[in-house]
C-alpha cells in the first residue's frame, strides 16, 4: 500500500503517536511511504520566511535544528519519491512554456485537473500540487493533518488517493490487519 505524506506530518515528526505507527507499518513492509521534492521545498520554506521577515538569528538556528530533528525521527524509514510520475514531468516540462505547449504535452489532462483543484474546490496551490503528485503517482492514501483539505478533497470524485488523517488511516489499517497489529502494539 502506497502512502503519500503531506508536509505537516514530516514537520511534526514524532509529535503524535500515529507517526510512530506509520514508521512501524513501513518497517514491517505493510506500507510504503512517499514524499515529493515539493514536500522538501515546503520544509525549507520556513527558512525563507525567516530570511524575508528578518527575524533574529536564534530563530533561524532553531528552525534549522527543528529540520534536523524532523529528519532524524523519520530516518528509520526509507522514503520513496513520488516524483517519477506524469504530473511531476509535466511540471518540469512547463517551465518557460506557453499554456498551449503545456496542454499539448499534457496527454492525461492533469493540468486541467490541477486547475480544477484550485479553482473549483478552492484548494491552495501547494496542496493542489502535492495532491496531483499523489494522484498521478497512483498513491492509495494521501495523509495530512489538515482537516480543511480533507473536507475539500471529499468532493473531488476523480481523485485516486483517499485523503485522511494518520489517525483515521491507522484506525482503518487496524481493522484490516490481524489482531496482533493493533495501533497500540505496532
C-alpha positions, 0 to 999 in steps of 0.5 A: 500500500502506497502512502503519500505524506503531506508536509505537516506530518514530516514537520511534526515528526514524532509529535503524535503517536500515529507517526510512530505507527506509520514508521512501524507499518513501513518497517514491517513492509505493510506500507510504503511511504512517499514524499515529493521534492515539493514536500522538501521545498515546503520544509525549507520554506520556513527558512525563507520566511525567516530570511524575508521577515528578518527575524533574529538569528536564534530563530533561524538556528532553531528552525534549522535544528527543528529540520534536523530533528524532523529528519532524524525521527523519520530516518528509520524509514526509507522514503520513496519519491513520488516524483517519477510520475506524469504530473511531476514531468509535466511540471518540469516540462512547463517551465518557460512554456506557453499554456498551449505547449503545456496542454499539448504535452499534457496527454492525461489532462492533469493540468486541467485537473490541477486547475480544477483543484484550485479553482473549483474546490478552492484548494491552495496551490501547494496542496493542489500540487502535492495532491496531483503528485499523489494522484498521478503517482497512483498513491492509495492514501494521501495523509495530512493533518489538515482537516480543511483539505480533507473536507475539500478533497471529499468532493473531488470524485476523480481523485485516486488517493483517499485523503485522511488523517494518520489517525483515521488511516491507522484506525482503518489499517487496524481493522484490516490487519490481524489482531496482533497489529493493533495501533497500540502494539505496532 
